[in-house]
Amino acid sequence: MKIEGVHYRSIELNSDGWSVRIFDQRKLPWELVHVHLTEARQAARAISEMWTRGAPLLAAVGAYGLCLALRDDASDENLEHAYDILLATRPTAINLRWALDEVASAAKQFQGDARVKAAYKRAGEICDEDVEINRNIGLNGLPLLRKMSKDKGGATLNILTHCNAGWLATVDYGTITAPIYMAHDAGIDIHVWVDETRPRNQGALLTAYELQQHGVPHSVISDNAGGHLMQNGKVDLCLLGTDRVTRNGDVCNKIGTYLKALAAHDNNVPFYIALPYPTIDYSMESGDLIPIENRDGREVTHMVGRCEKGKLQEFQITLSSASNPAFDVTPARLITGYITERGIIEKVCDNQEFMKMAK
């Protein structure tokens, strides 16, 4: 996708062929800052400190982080050590573990320079595959949006999003944004309700920025406005991403997703999840088993914004301490369907049915 008319991927190899360029997403939308990763610990820090985020992008950064570690030391011991450091950065999103396993498996077949080469090759494939997955999610979601628009007689189709599952959370296209961008480009009248997504405001800062850059009409709303809009017939579709989906179709996503699903269910609003296959945890039976990351309470007690003089500044908004669970689990029974790279999986009834359709 593009920023100010220039095409970017969220992660790319630099011209030297080994170091990696990402955005410091903490600076967006105010400033476009490039970060060049040159070692595994730096990649781990970028993940844990939220320079970069989004389940598919975490996979790509983790994959290249393992490559950087092997470039310094291609031994088995260092491979395992770097794997553990990178995996520990974000316990909830399954994509990271998947990508680390993929690169480690490819690398273990070789030794020395050949090991490093194999790791970089697999990391590059993971990035290219992510782009293609998201493009196909867009192509499969587009007919759904087109039909809903037609059913409204061409009137504005209002979509509600949560957090950021756009191209900034992936290598390119995004999961939820791929069908939105394609529908907009196809001339479908679309408007997006972008909820702010406290505590880190990824909706207000990142999703809104993406949509603005692509020219998609949108409005930022407070997190608690979604239910009111649904009650008043102003939401036609909820379209959200996911960090992990278990064998029974339960969805773990940014905190607040469950509340959106409850409101959608109560108001008969379709609730769809954009689901790339690396986000499915085939080893976990149900969502109650997912480890929920508890992040620093400072993310709740403080906010970053631009002051009147144009400088970015951190503000304290409460004198109290805070609890900060970063994710929640939405039961499969509340989900209308899953938009995947292979097609749309409609509402599921049991584990075997979901797994049969997901594979």
N, C-alpha and C positions, 0 to 999 in steps of 0.2 A: 504494500500500500504506500501512499505518498504523504509526505509532510512538506508543505509549501511547494508542491509540485514535483518534489524529488522522491524517487522510489527508494524505499529501504526495506530490508528485512530486520527483524528485531535482534537478530544475532548473525554475524558474518565473520568468516576468516579475514584477517587483514592481508595485505599484499605480500607480507613475508611468508605466508603459507602456514603459520603455526599459532600466532597470537590471535585473540578473538576480540571483536568489537561488539559491545552491547550499549544500550542507553542506560543512563542513570535515571530510572523512572521516578525517583524521588523529586527530581527537578521539574518534571512535566506537570502542567503544560506551559510553565513560565519560561523554561529555558531548555534547549536541546543540548544535552551534554553527553558526549561519547566517552565510554570507559573502555580501556584496552586491558584485557585479562592476559596475564603472562605466567601465572602459576596457579596451582590447584587451590591453595589456601585463599587466594584472592577470589577465585570463583565461588568457593564456599562462603566467603564473607558477603559477596554480592547477593547470594541467595538468602542467607540468614538475615541480612540487614535490609532486605527488600529493595536493593538497587534494581533487581529484576524479579519478576513474579509472574504467576499464571502457570498452571500445571504443565501445559505442553512446553512452554519456554523454559521452565525449570529443568525439564528433561534435556533440552538442548544444551543449556548452560552446564548442567551436571556432566553430560557426555563429553563436552570439550574440556571441562575441568579435569576429568580423568586422563584425557589426552595430554594436557599440560603436565600432569604429574608424571606420566610415563616418559615424556620428553626429558625430564630432569633425571629420572631413575626408572628404568624399565624392569626392575626386579619384581618378583612375585610379592615380596614383602611390601614394597612401596605401592604396588597395585592395590593390595588389600587395605593398606593404611589409608590411601587416598579415597578408596571406595567408602570406607567407614566414615571418614570426615565429611564427605559430600552428602552421604545418606542421612547423617544426623542433623543436617541443616533444616529440613522441613519434613516432619514425620507423617503428615496427613496426605499430601498429594502423592498418588501412586505412580504417576508418570516418571518421577525422578528415579525411583528404584528400578523401574522398567528399563530406562535408558542406561543407567549404570550397569545393570545386568547385561544388556545388549553389548555395550562396549567392552566390558570385562570378558565376556564370552568370546568375542572376536579376537581380543588381544591375547588371551591365554593360549591360543593355538600357535603362537610365534614367540620368538625371543629377540632381544636387542632392538635394532632399528626396525626390523620387520614388525615387531610388536607395536611400536609407535605408529608406523604407517597403517597397520590394520585398525588401530583405535581411531585414528583420524578419519579413515575411510568410513567406518561405521557411524561415527558422529555426524559426518557430512550427509550420509544416507538418512539418518534420523531427521535431520533438518529438512531435507528435500521431501521426505515422506510426509512430514507434518504439513508442509505447504499443500501437497496433493490431497491429504486427508481433509483439510479445511476447505479446499476448493470444492471437493465432492460433497461435503456437508452443505455448502452453499447451494450447489446444484440440486441436491435432494430436498433442501428446505424451500427453495424458490417456488415449486408448484403449490406447496401448502399456503404460502403467502399470497400467491396469485389467486388461488381459489377463494381464500378468505376475503380478498379485495373484491373479487367478482361477486361474492355473496352479499357484499355491502353496496353493490351497484357502483363500484369505483370510488366510493367515499373514502376519506382518509382512514387508513388502517393504523390503529394505535397499538404499539408494542411496548411492553414494560420490561426493562432489563434490571439486573442487579449485579453489582461489582463490575469487573472488567473481564470479559472473555473475548475481547477483540484481538486485532492483530498484534497489539502490544503484549498480549498474554500468550501469543504463539509465535511461530517464526514468520508467518504472513497470513493474510485473510482474516484470521480469527475464527472461532467456532460459532458463537451467536451472531457475529457481525457479518460473516460470509453471506448468509441468505439475505440479510438486511441490505448490504451493499449491492448485491445482485438484483434485488427487487427494486431498489432505488434507481439503479442504472437501467433497468428495464422499463422505467416510466411509471411504476406502481406508486401511488400516492401513499407515502409512509410517514408516520411521525413516531418518535421514540420517547417514551418517558424514561429518563435516566435517573434512577434513584442514587443518592449521594454515596451510600454504602459506608457508613461509619464502621470502625473508627478511622480507617486510613483514606476514606473518600475516593476509592478507585473509580467509582462511577462518575463523580463530579469532576475529577481531575483527568482521568484517562479515557473512559468511554466517551464522555462529552467531547473531549479533544479530538478523538478519532472521527466521530461523526461530523464535527465541525470541519475538519480537514477534508472530508469526503463530500460535504455539502448535504448531508442528510438532516432534515428538519428534526429537532429534538428539544426537549425541555428538561432541565434538572429539577428533581423534586426531592423533598426530604424522605428519609427512609420510611417514615410512618404514613406517608400520603398514599401509598399504593392501594391499601384496602379501601380508602375513601373513593379513589378514582374507579375502582372496580365496582363498588356499590352503585355508582352513578353512571355506569355504562360507558366509561371513558377508556377502558382497556379491552382490546379485542383478543390479545394474546400475550402471555408471559413467555419469554424466551431467555433461558439462563444456561450458564455453563456448569461444569462440575470438576471437582478435584479427585473424586473416586466414586465408582459405582460398583456395588457388591453383586454377588451372584443372584440375589433376588430382586435386583433393580433399584434398591435403595440408593439415594444420591447424597453424597457429602459435598457441600459447597460452602461458599462464604457465609458467615453468620448472618442470619436474617432470611435466608432462602426458605426455611421451613415456614416462617410467618407469611411469606408471599404465597407459598403453596396452599396454606390454609385459607387465606383470603380468596385465592383463585377458586378453590374447591367450593367454598361457600357461595360464590357468585357465578358459578358455571363458566368461568373463564378458562380456556385451554391453557395448559401449563406444560411447555415442552422443554426438554433438556437437549442441548447440543453435545453429542457424545462421540469423541474419537476413541478408537479401540484401545489405545494404550492406557486409557483412563479406567478401564474395567479391571477390577481386582478379582481374578478367577479363583483366588485362594480363600477369599473371605465370603462367608455365607450371608451375612446381613450387616446393616449399617451400624447396629449397636456395638459391633466389635471394632469399629474404626477408631484409631487413636486420634483424639481431638487436640490439636496444638493450642496451648495456652501461651499467648504472647505477652510481652511486657505491658503492664498496666499504663505505662506512660503514653502508649498509643491512644488510650482513652482520655487520659487527663490533660493531654496537650494536643494542639493542632498547629499545623504549619500553614501560613497564608502570606499573601503579599500585602504589605502595609501601604499607606498612601504615598509614600516616597518611592514605591516600586521595589523595595527590598523584600526578600523572603525572610520571614520571621516566625519563630515558634512562640505560641501563646499558651499559657496555662488556663484551663477553663473550669477547673474545680479545685477545691482545697482537700477533697477526699481522696482516698486510695481507690483503686479500680481493679476489677477482674476483667480478663480479656480473652475469652474463648474465641478462637478465630474462625471456627467452622461449626455448622450444625448438620443434622441428617434429616432428609426429607424421605418419608416412606414411599415406596413404589406406588401404593394405592392412591397417592395424591397426584401422580404424574400422568399426564395425558399421553405422552409419547416421547421417544428419544430420536433425535435426528442424527443419524450416523453417516459415515462415508459410504455405506453400502445401501442406505435407504432409511426409511422411517419405521421404527418399532413402535407399534401402538400399545396402548395400556396393557400391562401384563398381569397375569393372575397368580403365577407361582414361579419358583426358581427355575425349574426345568424349562418352562416356556421361555423365560427371558434368556437363559443361556443358549437355548436352541436358536433363537433369533439373533443373538448378539455375535455368535461365532461365525 
